[in-house]
Amino acid sequence: MSHAPLAPACAAVLRRDLTLAWRRRGDIAMPVLYALIVTTLFPFALGPEDALLQRIAGGAVLVTMLLAMLLALDAMFRSDIEDGSLEQLMLSPQPLALMMGMKILAHWITTALPLIIIAPLLAGMLHLPAAVMPVLIYALLLATPLLSLLGAVLVALTAGSRRSGMLLALMLLPLCVPVVIFAAGAVAAAQQGLPWLAPIAWLGAALAMALVLAPLACAAALRIALDA
């Protein structure tokens, strides 16, 4: 049996997931609307004081992004399990970990990338200084794929459960705490005029490790969950 080249196989999986996500554009818009609504409520709840809003802007945007991504995380592999395409990927000659990496990339593009695009708007609503915006974007570009990779492993572990939303949230939130701390620390340091590269470097190191290990763990967890 001849093996198909890896590059066309990866491109086909990525294109399929992006096409399916585009057909369900409402699911893409839900995290964005959620983030807009939550960020809009902060000035009403805390008052219009600029100094207070500036102080919490970085952390508020990061936590809002995390919760918005959590809304779409449970459905990462659900449709693939229901229509049997995940079993076909497991039986294909291509490495399952690489295919899972493409599916995680598609999830990040359709869920986190729209949130990163509107992040300057959300931060501006909380009066975050314009000079700090690039640091916020850098932090989000490292933190959001890390959250997607960690979430994919947990989604794979709970793939056999019908109602895994609450379990997934309970398992993921402790893992997200260090990510939010480093990302928010970088933004806070930039606001205070302090060096902010160290938290960004730690996020980059964690992302590099997750890029290697998370698809492998995700593939192993899916094999265990579907064989059970």
C-alpha positions, 0 to 999 in steps of 0.5 A: 500500500502506497502512503500519500505524501504528508503535506497534501494530507495535512493540507486536506485535513486543515482545508476540510476543518476550515470548510466545515467551520465556515459552514457553521459561521454562527459557531465562530461568532459566538466566542467573539460576541461573548468576549464583546459582551463581557468586556462591555460589562466591566465599565458598567460594573466597576465604573468609568474611572480610567485608572481602575480600568487601565489597571485591570485591562490586561487581565480582564481581556486575557480571562475573557479570551480564555472563557470565550475559547472554552465555549468552543473547546468541547466541540473540537472533535465531536463532529469527527467522532459522530460521523466516523471521520476520526476513526478513518484518520486513526486507520490512515497511514499518516501519523495520527499526531500530525493529523491532530496537529492540523485539527488543533491548528484549524480550531485555533484559526477559527476560534482564537484568531478572531478573538486576537483580531478584536483584542485591540478593540476590547482593550481599548474599551478598557482604556489600555494604553496604545503603547501596551497593545503590541505586548498584549498581542504578543501574549495572546499569540503565544497564550491562545495556541498553548491553551488550544493545545492543552485543551485538545489533550483534555478533549481527547481524554474526555472524548468518550463522555457524552456530557464532558463540558463541566469535566473539561472546564474543571480539568482545563482551568488549573492548567490555564492559571500559569498561562494567564499569570505569565501573559498578564504579567507581561502586560502589567510589566509593560504598563509599568515600564518594566522589562516584559520579555521574560514572561513572553519567553516563558510562554514561548518555551511552554508553547514550543514544548506543547507543540511537540508533546500535545499532538502526541498526547492527543493522539494517544488519548483518542486511541484510548478513549475510542478503544474503551 
